[in-house]
Amino acid sequence: MNDPFFIIGAPRSGTTLLRDLLRQHPLLECPEETSFYRWSDPFGTKAYTRTYRRNAVLCEHREKDGFSNDEFWKIYRKAKNRRQLQDSYMEQFLVKKGNSGGRWFEKTPQHSAGLLRLLSDYPEARIIHLYRSPLNVVASIKEGSTVGPQNIRGAANIWLEAVQAAQLVSRQWPEKIRQVCYEDLTVSPESVLAGILDFVEAPQFKVWPAEPKVWPMNLRYLERLKPREQDKVLSFCGETLRDYAYPADRAGHEAYLREQTSLAKGRPAPTFKKKLARLRRSLAKEGQGHDDSAVK
């Protein structure tokens, strides 16, 4: 099967990690983020063209993919629509990688915003949606990583709108999309990757690195978000948290992420219920203040 597949998700959800792991498969090739379906401006309009002419990051991505400026704009001028642009770019990318018989996939997290347009152009495509705890996503976006800096409300809605777009597709066309949890990827990378390869109907590839670069960083948000900011994020994300099996309260969320971090690092962890009870007792005792000693 050579149908393409696309990796989407909120920025800072681990999509680059997933792309880099899948890139190790000998039959799969993925360029830098193309962003052809990221913005809503119709293809070929002045606004759409201007974005790809002036955006320094996109120019850098094309250079990393081996395209000169002249090569890219030759492809662009010949294309009648987004799909022709994407297909032509990818075909030449495979040649540049010396893998013309390979299969391409694409990773632009913000393609979540143009997911319906993408699926309209690629009805045969499969979608991999990688999602991660919004507390870590928001903490990273708030500091200005990639798409920031943003305030708490804006950063929370970046996460929320991305996962809701994936939810819509999952409800309407469940056969087209696979929901992948970042925390699961850090705990069991081999089994998660095997499931993804099955979903996209790619041959299994067992020779992953002995020590794959899968580092959880599931507690980084504690250093970046104050307790009241954490509460705001969880409040903004509301019921969608439960849809993705994340605890909706601060104590429960921290206990869950500590559990996942312990598992990912290969250390035995206290049971989830015991840690959750300890966290809640500590938060109540400290008047909702954060206390690391409760979970050490």
N, C-alpha and C positions, 0 to 999 in steps of 0.2 A: 504494500500500500504506500502510495506517495502523496496522498492528500496532505496539505499543510496543516499545522496546528499552531495555535497562538497562546502565549502565556500572558495573562493579565493579572491585575490586582492593584490595591492601593500602593502608591510609592512607599518605599521603605519596608516592604513586606517580605523581602527575601527573594524577589523574582530574579535578581542577578545571580544569586547563589544557585537557584534551580537551573537557570540557563547554562551556567558554567558546568554544572554536573552533567547535564544532558549533552553538552558539547563534546564530552569525552567519548560519546558513542560514535563509532567509525562511520555510520551511515547518516548521521544527523549534523546539520550545519545551521548556525544562527548568526546573523550579523549583529552589530550594535543596534540600538533602538532606532527604528525607521520613523515611527510616529506618523505614518501616512493616514491612519484613522483616528488620530488623537483629537483633532480640532473639527469643529462643525462647518467651517466654511466650505462651500461646494468646491469640488475639484476643478482646477483651472481658473478659478476666480483670482482677481488681483490679490485679495487678502490671503488666499491659500498659497499662491505663488510667493508672495512676499515673505511668508513665514519660513519657507524652505530656502529662500535666498539670504535672509538676514540672520536667522537663528544660528549663533556661533556653535552651540552644542551639536546641532544636527550636522553642520559642516564638518565638525571634528569627527563625528560618528562615521560619516561617509569616507573621510580620509582613512580612518582605521580599517574600514572595510575594503580599502584598496581602490576607491573610486576617485578619480580626479574631478575637479569641478566641471570640466568640459564633458566628461563621460556621463556624469549624473544628469546634466541639463539636456544632453542628447536623448537620454532615456525619457526624461520628463516631457520634452516637446513631442515625442512620438506617441505618448500615452493618451488615450481618449478618456480614461477614468482612473479611479484609484486602483482598481484591481490590475489593470494593465501596467500601471506604474510599479505596483508591488511585485507582480509576476516577473516583469523584465529585470527589475533590480535583483531579485532573488536568483534568477537564472544566471545572470552574469556573476553574481556573488559566488555561486557554486563553482563556476569555471575558475574564478580567481583563487578559490580554496583548493583547486585541483581535485574536486569531487563532483564532477558534472553529473554523475549517476546517483548522487546522494539525495537526501530528502531535506528540504529546508523547513525551519520553523522560525517564529518571530516572537520577540519579547519586548513589548512596550507596555508598562503597567497602565498608563493612562488610556490605552485603547478601550478600557472599561467604559469610558465616556462615549465612544463611538461603536459600541458592541453590536447594536442592531444594524448599523450601516455595514460593519464588517461581515456579519453573518448573511446579510442580503447579498453581498458580493461573493462570499465564500460559503454557500450553503453546505458544501461538503466538508468544511473544516471542523476540527475539534478544538475546544477551548479548555485550557488549564487555568483555573482560577486559584491563585495562591493567596491565602488570607492569614493574618497574624493578629495577635492581641492588639487592640487599638491603643492600649496604653504605650506600648513600645513604638508603634507607628507614629502616634501623636508626639511623643517625646522627641523623636528624630526630626519630624517635620517642623516642630516648634523651634528647633535650633537652627533651621535653615538648610538642612541637608536635602539637596536636590530641588525641592519645590518650595522652599521657605524663604525667610521665616514666616510663620503664620501664628495667629492667635489660637487659643484653645478651641474656640467654636469652629473656626475655619479648618483647622487640622483634623478635628473630629469628623467634620462633614466630608473631608477628602476620603477618609476611611469608609464612612457610612455610605456615600454615594457609589463608591466602587463595589462594595459587597452587595448593595441592593441591586445594582445592574446585573451582577452575576446571579443573584437570587431569581430575578425575573426570567432570565434565560433558563435557569435550572428548573423552574416551575413549568415553563412552556415547552421546552425542548430538553428534557433531562438527558437524552442520549447524546447531546452535543457537548456537554460540559462536565468536567470533573473538578470537584471542590477538593483542594489540598490544603491541609493545615500546616503552617510553618513549624509549629511546635512538634507535630508528628514527624516532619522531615528531619528535625534535629535529633529526635530520639531514635528513629528507625529509618535512616536514609535509604538503605538497600531495599527494604520492602516497599517504601513509598515510591521509589523510582521504578521498581518492577511493576507496580500498579499503574503508573503513568504510561510506561511503555506498552502494557497490555491495552490500555484505553486508546492510545493512538495507533495501535496495531503495528508497532515497531518490534523488530527482533529483540529478544532479551540480550542484555550485555552484562556479564557478570564481573568483568575486570574493572571494578571501581578502585580508586586509590586505597591503599592500606589504611591511610588516615585521611579520609576526605575532609575538606575544609567546611565542616558543618559545625559551627559554633553557635550555641543557642542565644546568648546575650539576652535572655528573657527577663532579667531583672534590672537592666540598664535604666529603665524608666524611673526607678526609685531615686536615682541620683538627679534626675532631670525635671521631674514633676513633683510639685508639692502635693500633700494629701488632698487639699481642696481642689487642686487642678485635676487630680485623678478622679475625684468624685464627679467633677463636671464632665469629663470625658465619658465616664460610664453612664451618666445621666443622658447626655446627648445621643449615645448609641442605643440606649433603651432596649426594646424587645429584640432588636437585631442581634444583640449579644447572645441571647438565649437561643436564637435560631442557629447560631454557630457554636453552641455548647460552651460558651464562656460564662463564668459566674458574673452576675451583674452588680455585685457589691465589692467594695475595695478589699476587704479581708479575704473573701473567697477567691477573688481574682489573683491576689498575691500568693495565696496558698497553692492554687493551681499552677502558676508559673514557677514557683519554687519546686514543685513536684516534677514538672517537665524538665527543669534545669538539672535537677539531680539525676534524672533518668538519662538525659543526654550526655552527662559527664560520666556516666557509668558508676555512680555512687548509690548505695542503698539510701532510700529516702523514707522518712516517717510516713505513715499512712495519711492519705489526703484528709480524712475526717478528723484525725487527731491534730494535724497541723492547723486546719481550719478552726477548730475549737480553740486552740491556743491563741491564734491570731485575734479571734473575736474577743476573747477574754482580755487580751492585752489592749486592744483598741478601746474597749469599754473602760478599762481601768485608767488609761491615759487620756480619756476625754477625746477620743478620735485622733489622737496624735500617732505618728508612726514610730514604732519601736522595733528595731531590728533584732533585739535580744530575744524577742518572743519566738523567733523561728530558728535560732541557732542551736 
